[in-house]
Structure formats: C-alpha cells, structure tokens
Amino acid sequence: MSNTQRDVDHALAYPEPPASPLWHRHGAKARPLTDAQRKRNRELLDIAQRKPRTAAA
C-alpha cells in the first residue's frame, strides 16, 4: 500500500495549543510541611499501602 497524502493524520500536523493559564501557579509558594505533618503523611501512606483495595476503588 502506498503512502499518499490521504494517509496523513491531519490532527498531528499542527502544533499543540499553549498550556492553559490555569495550570500555572500564581502568588505565594506553598508552605513547607512541618516534621509532624511529614510523619503523619508517612503513617497514612504506610496504612494505605498495606490495606487491600476494594472493588469500588
């Protein structure tokens, strides 16, 4: 089968549109987590990884 102009996917022939401005952060940077918050996050992650997944998830 020959490769003709009709075989070209025209959706790929144009550059991607610019990223949405909603994807960029504006304003102050997020505050770093405290040691207590980091510890709590690690504990919750450990619990979540040990729990079996449910069918609804």
All heavy atoms as TSV, in Angstrom:
chain	resi	resn	atom	element	x	y	z
A	1	MET	N	N	0.847	-1.175	0.000
A	1	MET	CA	C	0.000	0.000	0.000
A	1	MET	C	C	0.893	1.239	0.000
A	1	MET	O	O	1.833	1.345	0.776
A	1	MET	CB	C	-0.894	-0.032	1.232
A	1	MET	CG	C	-1.874	1.096	1.307
A	1	MET	SD	S	-2.992	0.737	2.676
A	1	MET	CE	C	-3.821	2.274	2.732
A	2	SER	N	N	0.584	2.187	-0.851
A	2	SER	CA	C	1.432	3.372	-0.950
A	2	SER	C	C	1.029	4.414	0.094
A	2	SER	O	O	-0.110	4.489	0.519
A	2	SER	CB	C	1.323	3.973	-2.344
A	2	SER	OG	O	0.020	4.461	-2.549
A	3	ASN	N	N	1.987	5.218	0.487
A	3	ASN	CA	C	1.741	6.268	1.467
A	3	ASN	C	C	1.416	7.554	0.703
A	3	ASN	O	O	2.292	8.181	0.135
A	3	ASN	CB	C	2.974	6.454	2.360
A	3	ASN	CG	C	2.692	7.386	3.509
A	3	ASN	OD1	O	1.561	7.820	3.703
A	3	ASN	ND2	N	3.713	7.690	4.266
A	4	THR	N	N	0.167	7.951	0.694
A	4	THR	CA	C	-0.259	9.146	-0.027
A	4	THR	C	C	-0.704	10.216	0.952
A	4	THR	O	O	-0.755	9.987	2.154
A	4	THR	CB	C	-1.429	8.817	-0.975
A	4	THR	OG1	O	-2.538	8.404	-0.181
A	4	THR	CG2	C	-1.069	7.722	-1.954
A	5	GLN	N	N	-1.020	11.392	0.461
A	5	GLN	CA	C	-1.490	12.486	1.311
A	5	GLN	C	C	-2.732	12.088	2.103
A	5	GLN	O	O	-2.934	12.533	3.203
A	5	GLN	CB	C	-1.816	13.725	0.472
A	5	GLN	CG	C	-0.636	14.613	0.173
A	5	GLN	CD	C	0.071	15.102	1.413
A	5	GLN	OE1	O	1.076	14.557	1.820
A	5	GLN	NE2	N	-0.471	16.123	2.026
A	6	ARG	N	N	-3.569	11.237	1.530
A	6	ARG	CA	C	-4.797	10.839	2.226
A	6	ARG	C	C	-4.507	10.038	3.481
A	6	ARG	O	O	-5.310	9.983	4.390
A	6	ARG	CB	C	-5.678	10.016	1.291
A	6	ARG	CG	C	-6.278	10.836	0.170
A	6	ARG	CD	C	-7.071	9.937	-0.705
A	6	ARG	NE	N	-6.239	8.789	-1.097
A	6	ARG	CZ	C	-6.182	8.281	-2.299
A	6	ARG	NH1	N	-6.925	8.753	-3.256
A	6	ARG	NH2	N	-5.395	7.272	-2.575
A	7	ASP	N	N	-3.337	9.391	3.556
A	7	ASP	CA	C	-2.988	8.569	4.713
A	7	ASP	C	C	-2.477	9.390	5.895
A	7	ASP	O	O	-2.324	8.868	6.990
A	7	ASP	CB	C	-1.916	7.548	4.339
A	7	ASP	CG	C	-2.414	6.566	3.297
A	7	ASP	OD1	O	-3.632	6.332	3.239
A	7	ASP	OD2	O	-1.577	6.067	2.548
A	8	VAL	N	N	-2.203	10.662	5.715
A	8	VAL	CA	C	-1.633	11.504	6.765
A	8	VAL	C	C	-2.704	11.850	7.787
A	8	VAL	O	O	-3.818	12.200	7.429
A	8	VAL	CB	C	-1.041	12.796	6.162
A	8	VAL	CG1	C	-0.566	13.725	7.255
A	8	VAL	CG2	C	0.082	12.457	5.210
A	9	ASP	N	N	-2.357	11.735	9.061
A	9	ASP	CA	C	-3.272	12.132	10.133
A	9	ASP	C	C	-3.127	13.633	10.336
A	9	ASP	O	O	-2.140	14.109	10.877
A	9	ASP	CB	C	-2.927	11.375	11.416
A	9	ASP	CG	C	-3.911	11.650	12.540
A	9	ASP	OD1	O	-4.829	12.479	12.351
A	9	ASP	OD2	O	-3.758	11.040	13.610
A	10	HIS	N	N	-4.106	14.402	9.897
A	10	HIS	CA	C	-4.005	15.863	9.954
A	10	HIS	C	C	-4.073	16.403	11.377
A	10	HIS	O	O	-3.667	17.531	11.625
A	10	HIS	CB	C	-5.079	16.500	9.077
A	10	HIS	CG	C	-4.824	16.269	7.625
A	10	HIS	ND1	N	-3.856	16.943	6.928
A	10	HIS	CD2	C	-5.378	15.403	6.739
A	10	HIS	CE1	C	-3.834	16.520	5.680
A	10	HIS	NE2	N	-4.745	15.572	5.532
A	11	ALA	N	N	-4.580	15.627	12.330
A	11	ALA	CA	C	-4.612	16.083	13.712
A	11	ALA	C	C	-3.193	16.271	14.244
A	11	ALA	O	O	-2.969	17.069	15.141
A	11	ALA	CB	C	-5.375	15.096	14.580
A	12	LEU	N	N	-2.235	15.546	13.691
A	12	LEU	CA	C	-0.855	15.641	14.147
A	12	LEU	C	C	-0.049	16.682	13.370
A	12	LEU	O	O	1.102	16.914	13.667
A	12	LEU	CB	C	-0.175	14.280	14.018
A	12	LEU	CG	C	-0.831	13.138	14.795
A	12	LEU	CD1	C	-0.114	11.833	14.508
A	12	LEU	CD2	C	-0.838	13.431	16.276
A	13	ALA	N	N	-0.665	17.303	12.379
A	13	ALA	CA	C	0.060	18.220	11.513
A	13	ALA	C	C	0.178	19.627	12.114
A	13	ALA	O	O	0.872	20.457	11.569
A	13	ALA	CB	C	-0.638	18.305	10.160
A	14	TYR	N	N	-0.498	19.899	13.214
A	14	TYR	CA	C	-0.492	21.234	13.808
A	14	TYR	C	C	0.182	21.192	15.172
A	14	TYR	O	O	0.099	20.193	15.875
A	14	TYR	CB	C	-1.925	21.751	13.949
A	14	TYR	CG	C	-2.619	21.849	12.617
A	14	TYR	CD1	C	-3.458	20.836	12.168
A	14	TYR	CD2	C	-2.411	22.932	11.785
A	14	TYR	CE1	C	-4.083	20.902	10.937
A	14	TYR	CE2	C	-3.026	23.020	10.552
A	14	TYR	CZ	C	-3.860	22.002	10.125
A	14	TYR	OH	O	-4.459	22.083	8.907
A	15	PRO	N	N	0.823	22.278	15.586
A	15	PRO	CA	C	1.471	22.283	16.908
A	15	PRO	C	C	0.429	22.254	18.028
A	15	PRO	O	O	-0.730	22.614	17.823
A	15	PRO	CB	C	2.250	23.596	16.924
A	15	PRO	CG	C	1.573	24.450	15.921
A	15	PRO	CD	C	1.008	23.526	14.872
A	16	GLU	N	N	0.864	21.810	19.193
A	16	GLU	CA	C	-0.038	21.791	20.345
A	16	GLU	C	C	-0.412	23.212	20.731
A	16	GLU	O	O	0.411	24.126	20.622
A	16	GLU	CB	C	0.659	21.149	21.543
A	16	GLU	CG	C	0.639	19.658	21.534
A	16	GLU	CD	C	1.129	19.108	22.855
A	16	GLU	OE1	O	0.810	19.675	23.914
A	16	GLU	OE2	O	1.845	18.104	22.814
A	17	PRO	N	N	-1.651	23.409	21.214
A	17	PRO	CA	C	-2.014	24.746	21.692
A	17	PRO	C	C	-1.227	25.063	22.966
A	17	PRO	O	O	-0.735	24.151	23.634
A	17	PRO	CB	C	-3.514	24.634	21.988
A	17	PRO	CG	C	-3.761	23.184	22.171
A	17	PRO	CD	C	-2.744	22.466	21.330
A	18	PRO	N	N	-1.097	26.338	23.310
A	18	PRO	CA	C	-0.363	26.671	24.531
A	18	PRO	C	C	-1.073	26.121	25.764
A	18	PRO	O	O	-2.282	25.911	25.747
A	18	PRO	CB	C	-0.348	28.206	24.537
A	18	PRO	CG	C	-1.426	28.609	23.609
A	18	PRO	CD	C	-1.597	27.513	22.623
A	19	ALA	N	N	-0.312	25.886	26.819
A	19	ALA	CA	C	-0.881	25.367	28.060
A	19	ALA	C	C	-1.856	26.373	28.654
A	19	ALA	O	O	-1.696	27.586	28.499
A	19	ALA	CB	C	0.237	25.078	29.050
A	20	SER	N	N	-2.852	25.857	29.322
A	20	SER	CA	C	-3.846	26.719	29.965
A	20	SER	C	C	-3.184	27.544	31.064
A	20	SER	O	O	-2.353	27.035	31.813
A	20	SER	CB	C	-4.950	25.860	30.577
A	20	SER	OG	O	-5.735	26.616	31.468
A	21	PRO	N	N	-3.564	28.813	31.202
A	21	PRO	CA	C	-3.004	29.607	32.305
A	21	PRO	C	C	-3.413	29.054	33.663
A	21	PRO	O	O	-2.786	29.337	34.668
A	21	PRO	CB	C	-3.582	31.009	32.093
A	21	PRO	CG	C	-4.542	30.921	30.978
A	21	PRO	CD	C	-4.425	29.584	30.333
A	22	LEU	N	N	-4.459	28.246	33.708
A	22	LEU	CA	C	-4.896	27.665	34.978
A	22	LEU	C	C	-3.902	26.623	35.487
A	22	LEU	O	O	-3.944	26.234	36.647
A	22	LEU	CB	C	-6.277	27.013	34.816
A	22	LEU	CG	C	-7.399	27.963	34.403
A	22	LEU	CD1	C	-8.694	27.191	34.181
A	22	LEU	CD2	C	-7.602	29.042	35.449
A	23	TRP	N	N	-3.004	26.139	34.627
A	23	TRP	CA	C	-2.036	25.133	35.036
A	23	TRP	C	C	-0.845	25.744	35.761
A	23	TRP	O	O	-0.029	25.032	36.310
A	23	TRP	CB	C	-1.527	24.361	33.829
A	23	TRP	CG	C	-2.566	23.535	33.165
A	23	TRP	CD1	C	-3.853	23.336	33.564
A	23	TRP	CD2	C	-2.406	22.794	31.970
A	23	TRP	NE1	N	-4.503	22.524	32.691
A	23	TRP	CE2	C	-3.641	22.172	31.683
A	23	TRP	CE3	C	-1.364	22.595	31.093
A	23	TRP	CZ2	C	-3.840	21.360	30.589
A	23	TRP	CZ3	C	-1.564	21.792	30.000
A	23	TRP	CH2	C	-2.783	21.177	29.755
A	24	HIS	N	N	-0.722	27.049	35.750
A	24	HIS	CA	C	0.424	27.709	36.366
A	24	HIS	C	C	0.028	28.304	37.709
A	24	HIS	O	O	-1.047	28.836	37.865
A	24	HIS	CB	C	0.965	28.807	35.447
A	24	HIS	CG	C	1.335	28.295	34.094
A	24	HIS	ND1	N	2.458	27.543	33.872
A	24	HIS	CD2	C	0.717	28.391	32.900
A	24	HIS	CE1	C	2.514	27.211	32.591
A	24	HIS	NE2	N	1.474	27.714	31.985
A	25	ARG	N	N	0.935	28.204	38.663
A	25	ARG	CA	C	0.676	28.772	39.984
A	25	ARG	C	C	0.926	30.272	39.963
A	25	ARG	O	O	1.883	30.739	39.375
A	25	ARG	CB	C	1.621	28.160	41.014
A	25	ARG	CG	C	1.215	26.825	41.479
A	25	ARG	CD	C	2.155	26.432	42.614
A	25	ARG	NE	N	1.961	25.046	42.928
A	25	ARG	CZ	C	1.356	24.636	44.029
A	25	ARG	NH1	N	0.939	25.493	44.911
A	25	ARG	NH2	N	1.197	23.354	44.257
A	26	HIS	N	N	0.069	30.990	40.627
A	26	HIS	CA	C	0.262	32.423	40.799
A	26	HIS	C	C	0.245	32.713	42.287
A	26	HIS	O	O	-0.473	32.082	43.048
A	26	HIS	CB	C	-0.848	33.212	40.109
A	26	HIS	CG	C	-0.861	33.028	38.626
A	26	HIS	ND1	N	0.075	33.596	37.796
A	26	HIS	CD2	C	-1.672	32.321	37.818
A	26	HIS	CE1	C	-0.173	33.259	36.555
A	26	HIS	NE2	N	-1.228	32.468	36.531
A	27	GLY	N	N	1.015	33.652	42.697
A	27	GLY	CA	C	1.000	34.044	44.097
A	27	GLY	C	C	2.075	33.349	44.899
A	27	GLY	O	O	3.087	32.894	44.375
A	28	ALA	N	N	1.819	33.255	46.207
A	28	ALA	CA	C	2.810	32.737	47.140
A	28	ALA	C	C	3.032	31.238	46.947
A	28	ALA	O	O	2.144	30.509	46.530
A	28	ALA	CB	C	2.360	33.011	48.565
A	29	LYS	N	N	4.234	30.817	47.247
A	29	LYS	CA	C	4.576	29.390	47.190
A	29	LYS	C	C	3.936	28.684	48.387
A	29	LYS	O	O	3.667	29.295	49.414
A	29	LYS	CB	C	6.089	29.223	47.263
A	29	LYS	CG	C	6.826	29.868	46.121
A	29	LYS	CD	C	7.347	28.808	45.224
A	29	LYS	CE	C	8.137	29.449	44.101
A	29	LYS	NZ	N	8.490	28.537	43.090
A	30	ALA	N	N	3.752	27.388	48.232
A	30	ALA	CA	C	3.192	26.592	49.322
A	30	ALA	C	C	4.182	26.553	50.488
A	30	ALA	O	O	5.397	26.527	50.289
A	30	ALA	CB	C	2.905	25.187	48.839
A	31	ARG	N	N	3.639	26.543	51.697
A	31	ARG	CA	C	4.497	26.469	52.884
A	31	ARG	C	C	5.044	25.055	53.020
A	31	ARG	O	O	4.336	24.095	52.756
A	31	ARG	CB	C	3.687	26.799	54.143
A	31	ARG	CG	C	3.378	28.277	54.285
A	31	ARG	CD	C	2.527	28.518	55.509
A	31	ARG	NE	N	1.165	28.056	55.192
A	31	ARG	CZ	C	0.376	27.397	56.023
A	31	ARG	NH1	N	0.766	27.113	57.237
A	31	ARG	NH2	N	-0.827	27.032	55.662
A	32	PRO	N	N	6.290	24.909	53.439
A	32	PRO	CA	C	6.832	23.560	53.642
A	32	PRO	C	C	6.110	22.866	54.802
A	32	PRO	O	O	5.634	23.520	55.734
A	32	PRO	CB	C	8.299	23.794	53.971
A	32	PRO	CG	C	8.427	25.229	54.290
A	32	PRO	CD	C	7.268	25.948	53.697
A	33	LEU	N	N	6.029	21.541	54.711
A	33	LEU	CA	C	5.375	20.777	55.770
A	33	LEU	C	C	6.242	20.758	57.021
A	33	LEU	O	O	7.471	20.744	56.946
A	33	LEU	CB	C	5.139	19.339	55.310
A	33	LEU	CG	C	4.181	19.139	54.150
A	33	LEU	CD1	C	4.148	17.679	53.754
A	33	LEU	CD2	C	2.793	19.620	54.499
A	34	THR	N	N	5.575	20.704	58.159
A	34	THR	CA	C	6.310	20.565	59.417
A	34	THR	C	C	6.713	19.099	59.567
A	34	THR	O	O	6.216	18.222	58.864
A	34	THR	CB	C	5.431	20.984	60.609
A	34	THR	OG1	O	4.332	20.066	60.696
A	34	THR	CG2	C	4.915	22.399	60.461
A	35	ASP	N	N	7.606	18.838	60.507
A	35	ASP	CA	C	8.035	17.462	60.750
A	35	ASP	C	C	6.852	16.588	61.166
A	35	ASP	O	O	6.756	15.436	60.763
A	35	ASP	CB	C	9.129	17.417	61.817
A	35	ASP	CG	C	10.450	17.975	61.307
A	35	ASP	OD1	O	10.650	17.988	60.071
A	35	ASP	OD2	O	11.272	18.395	62.141
A	36	ALA	N	N	5.937	17.139	61.978
A	36	ALA	CA	C	4.768	16.376	62.423
A	36	ALA	C	C	3.861	16.031	61.236
A	36	ALA	O	O	3.336	14.914	61.149
A	36	ALA	CB	C	3.991	17.168	63.468
A	37	GLN	N	N	3.689	16.975	60.309
A	37	GLN	CA	C	2.855	16.718	59.132
A	37	GLN	C	C	3.500	15.658	58.237
A	37	GLN	O	O	2.812	14.783	57.708
A	37	GLN	CB	C	2.652	18.009	58.342
A	37	GLN	CG	C	1.738	18.997	59.035
A	37	GLN	CD	C	1.746	20.350	58.342
A	37	GLN	OE1	O	2.799	20.817	57.879
A	37	GLN	NE2	N	0.586	20.975	58.272
A	38	ARG	N	N	4.815	15.731	58.066
A	38	ARG	CA	C	5.514	14.726	57.265
A	38	ARG	C	C	5.368	13.338	57.875
A	38	ARG	O	O	5.132	12.360	57.170
A	38	ARG	CB	C	6.997	15.090	57.149
A	38	ARG	CG	C	7.263	15.995	55.987
A	38	ARG	CD	C	8.752	16.088	55.725
A	38	ARG	NE	N	9.034	17.514	55.725
A	38	ARG	CZ	C	9.923	18.122	56.460
A	38	ARG	NH1	N	10.690	17.446	57.260
A	38	ARG	NH2	N	10.069	19.414	56.403
A	39	LYS	N	N	5.523	13.267	59.208
A	39	LYS	CA	C	5.403	11.979	59.896
A	39	LYS	C	C	3.998	11.419	59.718
A	39	LYS	O	O	3.821	10.229	59.427
A	39	LYS	CB	C	5.728	12.164	61.383
A	39	LYS	CG	C	5.713	10.893	62.185
A	39	LYS	CD	C	6.210	11.149	63.610
A	39	LYS	CE	C	6.342	9.875	64.391
A	39	LYS	NZ	N	5.114	9.476	65.049
A	40	ARG	N	N	2.984	12.263	59.874
A	40	ARG	CA	C	1.594	11.822	59.716
A	40	ARG	C	C	1.335	11.341	58.288
A	40	ARG	O	O	0.680	10.320	58.073
A	40	ARG	CB	C	0.659	12.985	60.076
A	40	ARG	CG	C	-0.796	12.669	59.913
A	40	ARG	CD	C	-1.288	11.744	60.989
A	40	ARG	NE	N	-2.717	11.535	60.827
A	40	ARG	CZ	C	-3.336	10.379	61.029
A	40	ARG	NH1	N	-2.642	9.335	61.427
A	40	ARG	NH2	N	-4.619	10.263	60.848
A	41	ASN	N	N	1.865	12.052	57.298
A	41	ASN	CA	C	1.692	11.636	55.910
A	41	ASN	C	C	2.341	10.277	55.651
A	41	ASN	O	O	1.774	9.435	54.951
A	41	ASN	CB	C	2.292	12.677	54.957
A	41	ASN	CG	C	1.415	13.898	54.827
A	41	ASN	OD1	O	0.267	13.895	55.262
A	41	ASN	ND2	N	1.953	14.939	54.226
A	42	ARG	N	N	3.533	10.062	56.221
A	42	ARG	CA	C	4.202	8.762	56.048
A	42	ARG	C	C	3.377	7.644	56.675
A	42	ARG	O	O	3.258	6.557	56.109
A	42	ARG	CB	C	5.594	8.799	56.661
A	42	ARG	CG	C	6.634	9.456	55.769
A	42	ARG	CD	C	8.053	9.156	56.241
A	42	ARG	NE	N	8.309	9.658	57.582
A	42	ARG	CZ	C	8.791	10.873	57.851
A	42	ARG	NH1	N	9.090	11.698	56.872
A	42	ARG	NH2	N	8.992	11.251	59.087
A	43	GLU	N	N	2.808	7.906	57.880
A	43	GLU	CA	C	1.986	6.898	58.542
A	43	GLU	C	C	0.746	6.568	57.719
A	43	GLU	O	O	0.397	5.398	57.540
A	43	GLU	CB	C	1.575	7.385	59.937
A	43	GLU	CG	C	2.734	7.455	60.915
A	43	GLU	CD	C	2.372	8.199	62.190
A	43	GLU	OE1	O	1.249	8.751	62.283
A	43	GLU	OE2	O	3.215	8.237	63.109
A	44	LEU	N	N	0.075	7.592	57.200
A	44	LEU	CA	C	-1.128	7.366	56.400
A	44	LEU	C	C	-0.798	6.624	55.106
A	44	LEU	O	O	-1.551	5.745	54.675
A	44	LEU	CB	C	-1.818	8.699	56.089
A	44	LEU	CG	C	-2.460	9.403	57.279
A	44	LEU	CD1	C	-2.953	10.780	56.865
A	44	LEU	CD2	C	-3.593	8.573	57.855
A	45	LEU	N	N	0.331	6.960	54.492
A	45	LEU	CA	C	0.744	6.274	53.275
A	45	LEU	C	C	1.032	4.802	53.558
A	45	LEU	O	O	0.622	3.916	52.805
A	45	LEU	CB	C	1.989	6.950	52.689
A	45	LEU	CG	C	2.553	6.326	51.426
A	45	LEU	CD1	C	1.549	6.374	50.288
A	45	LEU	CD2	C	3.833	7.033	51.030
A	46	ASP	N	N	1.704	4.532	54.675
A	46	ASP	CA	C	2.014	3.158	55.058
A	46	ASP	C	C	0.725	2.362	55.270
A	46	ASP	O	O	0.588	1.234	54.785
A	46	ASP	CB	C	2.873	3.155	56.319
A	46	ASP	CG	C	3.364	1.769	56.671
A	46	ASP	OD1	O	3.823	1.062	55.754
A	46	ASP	OD2	O	3.281	1.400	57.859
A	47	ILE	N	N	-0.238	2.942	55.962
A	47	ILE	CA	C	-1.530	2.270	56.198
A	47	ILE	C	C	-2.235	2.011	54.871
A	47	ILE	O	O	-2.741	0.915	54.629
A	47	ILE	CB	C	-2.412	3.129	57.137
A	47	ILE	CG1	C	-1.815	3.145	58.547
A	47	ILE	CG2	C	-3.845	2.603	57.156
A	47	ILE	CD1	C	-2.433	4.201	59.452
A	48	ALA	N	N	-2.266	3.004	54.004
A	48	ALA	CA	C	-2.961	2.864	52.722
A	48	ALA	C	C	-2.315	1.790	51.844
A	48	ALA	O	O	-3.005	1.074	51.133
A	48	ALA	CB	C	-2.969	4.203	51.998
A	49	GLN	N	N	-0.995	1.670	51.900
A	49	GLN	CA	C	-0.313	0.670	51.080
A	49	GLN	C	C	-0.524	-0.747	51.593
A	49	GLN	O	O	-0.457	-1.703	50.831
A	49	GLN	CB	C	1.177	0.985	51.002
A	49	GLN	CG	C	1.446	2.190	50.143
A	49	GLN	CD	C	2.905	2.576	50.106
A	49	GLN	OE1	O	3.654	2.282	51.041
A	49	GLN	NE2	N	3.324	3.235	49.053
A	50	ARG	N	N	-0.770	-0.903	52.887
A	50	ARG	CA	C	-0.976	-2.230	53.462
A	50	ARG	C	C	-2.405	-2.714	53.298
A	50	ARG	O	O	-2.659	-3.910	53.287
A	50	ARG	CB	C	-0.637	-2.220	54.941
A	50	ARG	CG	C	0.832	-2.054	55.214
A	50	ARG	CD	C	1.091	-1.874	56.704
A	50	ARG	NE	N	2.454	-1.443	56.940
A	50	ARG	CZ	C	3.449	-2.291	57.158
A	50	ARG	NH1	N	3.250	-3.561	57.167
A	50	ARG	NH2	N	4.665	-1.810	57.371
A	51	LYS	N	N	-3.363	-1.781	53.194
A	51	LYS	CA	C	-4.782	-2.141	53.099
A	51	LYS	C	C	-5.095	-2.747	51.745
A	51	LYS	O	O	-4.629	-2.248	50.722
A	51	LYS	CB	C	-5.629	-0.865	53.248
A	51	LYS	CG	C	-6.399	-0.801	54.540
A	51	LYS	CD	C	-7.611	0.065	54.468
A	51	LYS	CE	C	-7.414	1.534	54.535
A	51	LYS	NZ	N	-8.592	2.292	54.771
A	52	PRO	N	N	-5.903	-3.820	51.720
A	52	PRO	CA	C	-6.306	-4.343	50.410
A	52	PRO	C	C	-7.237	-3.372	49.718
A	52	PRO	O	O	-8.012	-2.659	50.353
A	52	PRO	CB	C	-7.017	-5.650	50.751
A	52	PRO	CG	C	-7.397	-5.540	52.174
A	52	PRO	CD	C	-6.435	-4.585	52.823
A	53	ARG	N	N	-7.146	-3.329	48.398
A	53	ARG	CA	C	-8.007	-2.419	47.634
A	53	ARG	C	C	-9.429	-2.978	47.593
A	53	ARG	O	O	-9.620	-4.176	47.504
A	53	ARG	CB	C	-7.485	-2.273	46.214
A	53	ARG	CG	C	-6.163	-1.544	46.192
A	53	ARG	CD	C	-5.740	-1.282	44.798
A	53	ARG	NE	N	-6.681	-0.339	44.207
A	53	ARG	CZ	C	-6.407	0.465	43.192
A	53	ARG	NH1	N	-5.231	0.401	42.647
A	53	ARG	NH2	N	-7.297	1.283	42.724
A	54	THR	N	N	-10.391	-2.087	47.612
A	54	THR	CA	C	-11.786	-2.513	47.498
A	54	THR	C	C	-12.194	-2.480	46.035
A	54	THR	O	O	-11.564	-1.822	45.212
A	54	THR	CB	C	-12.702	-1.577	48.305
A	54	THR	OG1	O	-12.580	-0.275	47.779
A	54	THR	CG2	C	-12.315	-1.563	49.778
A	55	ALA	N	N	-13.274	-3.174	45.715
A	55	ALA	CA	C	-13.758	-3.231	44.319
A	55	ALA	C	C	-14.271	-1.865	43.864
A	55	ALA	O	O	-14.238	-1.546	42.689
A	55	ALA	CB	C	-14.856	-4.267	44.196
A	56	ALA	N	N	-14.738	-1.036	44.790
A	56	ALA	CA	C	-15.300	0.268	44.432
A	56	ALA	C	C	-14.203	1.266	44.056
A	56	ALA	O	O	-14.462	2.236	43.370
A	56	ALA	CB	C	-16.124	0.824	45.579
A	57	ALA	N	N	-12.986	1.025	44.514
A	57	ALA	CA	C	-11.914	1.996	44.284
A	57	ALA	C	C	-11.344	1.960	42.924
A	57	ALA	O	O	-11.490	1.449	41.997
A	57	ALA	CB	C	-10.770	1.764	45.268
